[in-house]
Amino acid sequence: MVDKGKAEGKQEGIEEGIEKGIEKGIEKGIQEGIQEGIRKGIKTTLEIRFGFIPATIDQALKSISSSERMEELFKLSVTASSMSEFLMELENHTPPNIE
């Protein structure tokens, strides 16, 4: 009887762990999808407004994990008076790429 209880408890623990892992994976996937959508929005806006996107922008945007920072940059892509202004703000607040 005790062994059966242990086995059931172990099985419940495994199932709970799997469920939590799936939930975290879904949350991470949603967050990454949101980030990718904002990143594409920034690039599209800059291309429409200024006609080009420097190659460094994509890599810099990919290094940003904060949704708040991405939203700030999206707003800046709409309001910046020049690509130089956008790049300066991006470089000032983007961590260096450490390899």
N, C-alpha and C positions, 0 to 999 in steps of 0.2 A: 504494500500500500504506500509506504514511504517512497520507494523507488518510483512508483507511478506518479506520485505528486512531484518529485524532483524532475522527472522527465517532462511532465506537463509544464512545470514552471520554466524549465529550460527552453522548451518550445515556444512558450509565450514570450520569453525574453528575446529570443531570436526573431520572432515575428515583429515584435515592437521595434527592435533595432532596424530591421529591414524597412518598416514603414517610415521611421524617422529619417533613414538614409534617403529614401525616395522623396520625401517631402523636402529635404534640404537640396537635393538635386534639382527638383522642380523649381524651387525658389531661386537657385543660382542660375538656372537656365532662363527664367523670366528676367532676372536682373541683367544678364548678359544680352538678352534680346532688346531690352530697353536701351542699354548703352549703345548697342549697334545701331538702333534706330536714330538715336540722337546724333551719333557720329555721322551717319549718312545725311541727316538733316543739315548739319553744320557744313559738310562738304558741298552739298547741293546748293545751299544758300550762298556760300562763298563763290562757287563757280558761276552762278547766275549773276551775282553782284559785280564780281571782279574779272570774270572771264577765264580764270585759271586757278589751279590749286597747286602750290608748291609740294613737292614730294615729301618733304619733312612733316607736313601736317598730319598725314594719316598715321605715321609712326608715333608722333607726339600724342595724338588723340587716343591711340590704343593703349598708351601707358597710363592713362587717367582712369582710376577706378571709382572715383566719387561721382555719384549721380548729380549732386548739387553743383559740382565744378563743371560737369558736362552741360548742365542747363545754363549756367552762367556763360559758357562759351557759345552756346547756341544763340542766346540773346545778343552777345557781342557780334556774332556773325551777321546779325541783322542790322546792328547799330553802328558798327565800326566804320569810320570814314575812309579807311583804306585797308588793303591787305597787310601793309606794314604795321598798322595799328593792331590788327588782329594777331599777327605773328609775335609782336612784342609782348602782348598780354599773354599769349599762349606760352612763350618761352619763359616769362617771368614766374609763372606759376605751375610749370610742369617739371616733375622730378627728372634729373638727368638719367639717361639710359645707361644702366650699369650692366655690362656683359661679362 
